[in-house]
Amino acid sequence: MAGEEPNSVMARENMRRISSEHLTGQDACIEIIDVFQDYRTALEYDILVTPALLASGPGGEVVILGNLRETEKVLAALRSVGIQPRIPQQCH
Amino acid sequence: MGQAEAGSPASPSRAGGDSPHAKRYTTIDIPKEPTGIQGLDWVLQGGFPRGRVTLVCGGPGSGKTVLGMEFIYRGAEQGMPGMFVSFEEEAVSLRRNALSLGWDLQRLEKQNLLGLLDPMPRPGSVPAGEFSLHGLAAILAGKAEELGVCRIAIDAIDVLLRLFKDPIQEREELHFLHAWLLKKGMTAVLTVKRDGANGTDQYGFLDYMADCVLMLDQRITTQISTRRVRVLKYRGSGFGRNEYPFIIEDGGINLLPVSEAELSYQPMGPTVPSGLPGLDSILNGGYRRNSTLLISGAPGIGKTTIASCFVREACSRGERVLYINLEESEESMVQCMLSPGVDLRPALEQGALVIRTLMPESMGAEEHLIRILRELDSFGASHLVIDAVSACKRMGSKQSTFEFLLRIIYGCKDRGVTCLFTNQETLPAQSMEFDEFGILSMIDTVLVLRYEERDGSLQRSILAVKSRGNRHSTRRHHFTIGDQGIEIHDAGPFDPNRPGGSGLGESHAR
């Protein structure tokens, strides 16, 4: 995250939404790092753009860039490293 | 050779001290950061614009990374902390490459004068929404503050921009970065891969953003590769307008702008003997220090022999001579000179004489020039001999040969070095037309050697066509080459009591 920069704020909200809708019941740990507070971690992970989500799952790691507006892409990326999102039942 | 000019308007004088010619530049309003790169600060009239962005473009292998790195390195050496950020190469490899140029980056890193960052944009990142370069900004800010950095070089910014698929966003991100750099007051150098010749103007907008733009170029002309740099733009400052050849050698980048040396000639010095008494008579005492001489003639007539006599004489006075031979090896030349009785071995053994054999085709004229001048300086020679300048045309184009000779002459006059050229004439010499390089006007003394048929036999003659600063004999004098050397006939002994005999005689305007 980059402080209160708009994309980062949006990303935080989207992350909250996605995790509550799709990741409940999973052992997921979400760590938020503000690059402006901690640049060393950013450097360590080669985080050049923000917001960026580094997801590690059983199948490996993937970096998802952006404010996470495009939910489908996020879920697909998570799937690619073995994190299976739960699709909420649509009630008609 | 020159030293890093620290912060003051660059003076073209290499002889040190304030040159009156520095004032011919328009007042420099904007503050500049000297690059410390040999010759570049002169072209930029001081250095890069302080607190602003300079763009360095060029194709692959043109030297952009080295330039950016040298800027930071030189600054760090002077105690100004700097940061080098590469999106293309890892820090380990950067350090190793720097070492090959003789730069010890690790030492400066340990002293906290240099920061090397190699954040690589991760391949395979999935975009899912808008993002921006704040991460980079944070890293740079963090590291910059830690070191107290005021200079930054960002290498291969085009690699970073590839993250952004949308050209409009690329521009926005770059504006963001630019604004951030300005806010922090950093003097920044950005390098970008760009093929100038094809003009892929994908990054054309970068030109508008930067205050100063340099274009590096590596091209092959007549089968020899040369590097050139050109200042495309420099907002708020004058700059050298030409293309300047440069080389990358041990120690870094080295430019040599033509006009640099012309303004600070050292005047011709006192007359010294040439080692050939007959020639001293012809030239009214000998030749003058700091002057340029040319000996021209057909093959085998005695040019190298005369040059060797000069050399032997100068070395016997305790002076040092650098002899550049473009035609034969040292052993061969020394051996050959034994037969007319000129023994160069003592001078070689004492270290007063250094003979260098050069293959003109081995590198471009600019590289030859820089290497010769560098050796002149490190050896501390007072005389330079080039045998034969006619072979120089194999260095590349006629233009580059002309410039090479011109700059050798300037370089010698600037340093107070006496310069002797020999010129091999290939055509039967019927006329005086041997100035195929057009440098005759720059040469002070011209001696022409001819074969003549006389009384049924072939005889040699020498004629002083001109000798600036000396009254000289205008007659042809016959000479012979025997076991004891060259003997010039009917020249008469040199008489110091003759009117004007001290060699100050007729001085020509110079």
Interface residues (C-beta under 8 A of the other chain):
Chain A: A2 G3 E5 N7 S8 M10 A11 N14 V35 F36 Y39 R40 A42 L43 D46 I47 L48 V49 T50 P51 A52 V62 V63 I64 L65 G66 N67 L68 R69 E70 T71 K73 V74 A76 A77
Chain B: L117 P119 M120 P121 R122 G124 S125 V126 P127 A128 G129 E130 F131 S132 L133 H134 G135 L136 A137 A138 I139 A141 G142 K143 L160 L163
